[in-house]
Amino acid sequence: MKPGPAQAPRPLVQPPAADPLADWDADHADSFGRVADEVFAPMYPFLVQDVAAVLGRPLAGLVVLEIGGGVGNMALEMLRAGVARLDDLDISAAMLDRAGARLAGHPGLAGRFRPVLGEAGALPFAAGSYDLVFSRGSIQFWPDIPAALAGIRRVLRPDGLAYVGGGFGLSTPPALRDSILREKEARMAQMRGGSPMPQLDKAELLAAARSLGGRARLVQGDGGFWVQWFPHRPADGNRE
């Protein structure tokens, strides 16, 4: 089968759309939730492990903002890891409803979870609110990534970490990663229509973070791609 034409990386600022950002309705949210639960579920604990490795400490006691948390799988893992509070920002009320329902099934964790309807480029939070900002798989859809990064820098505390990107956890075992990929591809082959995941100019993304200051690095490979950024730490030459 001949490969299709290469998809050009999207600019970090999207041109104004004719329509506002589309909400993920209930059917889309339910479909997304099934894939997250049935395909990607074994991966989320490794993402928690990766973030803790970059921080150099467990997540217990941290105040976390997750951007584009979907139906709450990652939020649940972080709360299980002991974060003090997790705010889940999403443009989709349907996704937030399902995330809230997921956490409601865990009474010991639900009180530390707060769903927030909003958009990454206009974070509705006070400066210095969070120890960690995490996002997986949503950054490709942010209309204005530089504005979102500036907002992330503003809401992070002096030693706060932004951990944003997409794909697998870097510590996900290869056999598990390959199993998830096979199942994902099998499901995609059964789907009709739909749009491919937008490609992102990762070098430009990294440069945008570095332009705001701090210590940033891009890690990418079979585990996906991840920008690990301490916006308020002194730069160390920003080694890759």
C-alpha positions as CSV (number, residue, x, y, z in Angstrom):
1,M,0.0,0.0,0.0
2,K,1.4,3.4,-1.0
3,P,1.9,5.8,1.9
4,G,-0.3,8.9,1.8
5,P,1.1,12.4,1.5
6,A,3.1,13.6,4.4
7,Q,1.2,15.8,6.7
8,A,2.8,19.2,7.3
9,P,3.4,20.2,10.9
10,R,0.7,22.6,12.1
11,P,1.7,26.1,13.1
12,L,1.8,26.7,16.8
13,V,-0.9,29.4,16.4
14,Q,-3.9,28.2,14.4
15,P,-5.7,30.7,12.1
16,P,-9.1,31.8,13.5
17,A,-11.7,29.2,12.8
18,A,-15.1,29.9,11.3
19,D,-16.6,28.0,14.2
20,P,-15.6,28.0,17.9
21,L,-13.8,25.0,19.4
22,A,-16.1,22.1,19.0
23,D,-17.4,20.4,22.1
24,W,-17.0,16.7,22.4
25,D,-20.6,15.6,22.7
26,A,-21.8,12.6,24.8
27,D,-21.3,10.0,22.0
28,H,-17.7,11.2,21.3
29,A,-17.0,11.2,25.0
30,D,-18.3,7.7,25.5
31,S,-16.3,6.4,22.5
32,F,-13.2,8.1,23.8
33,G,-13.8,6.6,27.3
34,R,-14.1,3.1,25.9
35,V,-10.8,3.3,24.1
36,A,-9.1,4.9,27.2
37,D,-10.4,2.1,29.4
38,E,-10.1,-0.9,27.1
39,V,-6.9,0.0,25.2
40,F,-4.7,2.6,27.0
41,A,-5.5,1.8,30.7
42,P,-2.3,-0.2,31.4
43,M,-0.2,2.8,30.3
44,Y,-1.3,5.5,32.8
45,P,0.7,4.2,35.8
46,F,3.9,4.5,33.8
47,L,3.1,8.1,33.0
48,V,2.9,8.8,36.8
49,Q,6.2,7.0,37.2
50,D,7.8,9.2,34.5
51,V,6.6,12.5,36.0
52,A,7.9,11.4,39.4
53,A,11.3,10.6,37.9
54,V,11.6,14.1,36.4
55,L,10.5,15.7,39.6
56,G,12.9,13.6,41.6
57,R,10.1,12.8,44.2
58,P,6.7,11.1,44.4
59,L,3.6,13.0,43.5
60,A,2.1,12.8,47.0
61,G,1.0,16.2,48.3
62,L,1.3,18.1,45.0
63,V,-1.3,20.4,43.6
64,V,-1.8,19.5,39.9
65,L,-3.5,21.0,36.8
66,E,-4.3,18.6,34.0
67,I,-5.2,20.1,30.7
68,G,-7.4,18.0,28.4
69,G,-7.8,15.2,30.9
70,G,-10.5,13.5,28.9
71,V,-12.6,11.0,30.9
72,G,-10.3,11.1,33.9
73,N,-8.0,8.1,33.6
74,M,-4.8,10.0,34.3
75,A,-6.5,12.0,37.0
76,L,-7.5,8.8,38.8
77,E,-3.9,7.5,38.6
78,M,-2.5,10.8,40.0
79,L,-5.0,10.9,42.8
80,R,-4.1,7.3,43.7
81,A,-0.5,8.4,43.8
82,G,-1.5,10.9,46.5
83,V,-1.7,14.3,44.9
84,A,-3.4,16.8,47.2
85,R,-5.7,18.2,44.6
86,L,-6.2,17.8,40.8
87,D,-7.9,20.4,38.7
88,D,-9.0,19.0,35.3
89,L,-9.4,21.7,32.6
90,D,-11.2,20.6,29.5
91,I,-13.2,22.3,26.7
92,S,-15.7,19.5,26.7
93,A,-18.5,19.5,29.3
94,A,-19.3,15.9,28.3
95,M,-15.7,14.8,29.1
96,L,-15.7,16.5,32.4
97,D,-19.0,14.9,33.3
98,R,-17.6,11.5,32.7
99,A,-14.4,12.3,34.5
100,G,-16.5,13.4,37.5
101,A,-18.5,10.2,37.3
102,R,-15.4,8.1,37.3
103,L,-14.0,9.8,40.4
104,A,-17.4,9.6,42.1
105,G,-16.8,5.8,42.2
106,H,-13.8,6.4,44.4
107,P,-15.1,8.4,47.4
108,G,-11.7,8.7,49.0
109,L,-10.4,10.5,46.0
110,A,-13.3,12.4,44.6
111,G,-13.0,15.3,47.1
112,R,-9.6,16.1,45.7
113,F,-10.8,16.4,42.1
114,R,-12.2,19.5,40.5
115,P,-13.5,19.7,36.9
116,V,-13.1,23.1,35.2
117,L,-14.6,24.0,31.8
118,G,-12.1,26.2,29.9
119,E,-9.4,26.5,27.2
120,A,-5.7,26.0,27.5
121,G,-4.9,29.4,26.0
122,A,-6.8,31.3,28.8
123,L,-6.2,29.5,32.0
124,P,-8.7,30.7,34.6
125,F,-6.4,30.2,37.6
126,A,-4.3,32.4,39.9
127,A,-0.6,32.8,39.5
128,G,1.5,30.3,41.4
129,S,-1.3,27.8,42.0
130,Y,0.3,24.5,40.9
131,D,3.3,22.3,41.5
132,L,2.7,20.4,38.2
133,V,0.9,21.0,34.9
134,F,0.3,17.8,33.0
135,S,-1.2,17.2,29.5
136,R,-1.2,14.2,27.3
137,G,-2.6,14.1,23.8
138,S,-4.4,17.5,23.8
139,I,-1.6,20.0,22.9
140,Q,-2.0,19.3,19.2
141,F,-5.5,20.9,19.4
142,W,-4.6,24.0,21.4
143,P,-5.4,27.0,19.1
144,D,-2.6,29.2,20.5
145,I,0.2,27.1,22.0
146,P,2.5,30.0,22.9
147,A,-0.4,31.7,24.8
148,A,-1.0,28.4,26.6
149,L,2.7,28.0,27.5
150,A,2.7,31.5,28.9
151,G,-0.3,30.7,31.0
152,I,1.3,27.5,32.2
153,R,4.4,29.4,33.3
154,R,2.2,31.9,35.2
155,V,0.2,29.3,37.2
156,L,3.2,27.2,38.1
157,R,5.0,27.7,41.5
158,P,8.7,28.6,41.6
159,D,9.9,24.9,41.4
160,G,6.9,23.7,39.3
161,L,7.1,21.4,36.4
162,A,5.2,21.4,33.1
163,Y,5.1,17.9,31.5
164,V,3.2,18.0,28.2
165,G,3.2,15.9,25.1
166,G,1.6,12.8,23.7
167,G,2.0,9.1,23.3
168,F,3.2,6.5,25.8
169,G,4.9,6.9,29.0
170,L,8.6,6.7,28.5
171,S,9.0,3.9,30.9
172,T,6.2,1.8,29.3
173,P,7.6,-1.7,28.7
174,P,8.1,-2.3,24.9
175,A,5.9,-5.4,25.0
176,L,3.0,-3.5,26.5
177,R,3.5,-0.6,24.2
178,D,3.4,-2.9,21.1
179,S,0.3,-4.7,22.4
180,I,-1.5,-1.3,22.9
181,L,-0.4,-0.2,19.4
182,R,-1.8,-3.4,17.8
183,E,-5.1,-3.0,19.5
184,K,-5.3,0.7,18.6
185,E,-4.5,0.1,15.0
186,A,-7.1,-2.7,14.8
187,R,-9.8,-0.4,16.2
188,M,-8.8,2.4,13.8
189,A,-9.1,0.1,10.9
190,Q,-12.7,-0.5,11.9
191,M,-13.5,3.2,12.0
192,R,-14.9,5.1,9.1
193,G,-14.1,8.7,8.5
194,G,-12.5,10.7,11.3
195,S,-9.5,12.9,11.1
196,P,-5.8,12.0,11.7
197,M,-4.1,13.4,14.8
198,P,-2.6,16.8,13.8
199,Q,1.1,16.8,13.5
200,L,3.0,19.2,15.7
201,D,6.3,21.0,15.0
202,K,8.0,19.7,18.1
203,A,11.2,21.7,17.7
204,E,9.1,24.9,17.5
205,L,7.2,23.8,20.6
206,L,10.4,23.4,22.5
207,A,11.7,26.7,21.3
208,A,8.5,28.4,22.4
209,A,8.9,27.0,25.9
210,R,12.6,28.0,26.1
211,S,11.8,31.5,24.9
212,L,9.7,32.0,28.1
213,G,12.7,31.0,30.2
214,G,13.6,28.3,32.6
215,R,14.9,24.8,31.8
216,A,13.2,22.8,29.0
217,R,14.0,19.6,27.2
218,L,12.3,17.5,24.6
219,V,12.3,13.7,24.9
220,Q,10.9,11.7,22.1
221,G,11.0,8.2,20.6
222,D,9.0,5.0,20.9
223,G,7.5,6.4,24.1
224,G,6.0,9.4,22.4
225,F,7.2,13.0,22.7
226,W,7.3,15.0,26.0
227,V,8.4,18.5,26.8
228,Q,9.7,18.6,30.4
229,W,9.9,22.2,31.4
230,F,10.7,23.9,34.7
231,P,9.8,27.5,33.7
232,H,11.2,29.2,36.8
233,R,14.5,27.3,37.3
234,P,17.7,28.8,36.0
235,A,18.6,27.6,32.6
236,D,21.4,25.0,32.4
237,G,22.2,25.4,28.7
238,N,18.9,23.5,28.0
239,R,20.7,20.3,27.1
240,E,18.6,17.8,25.1
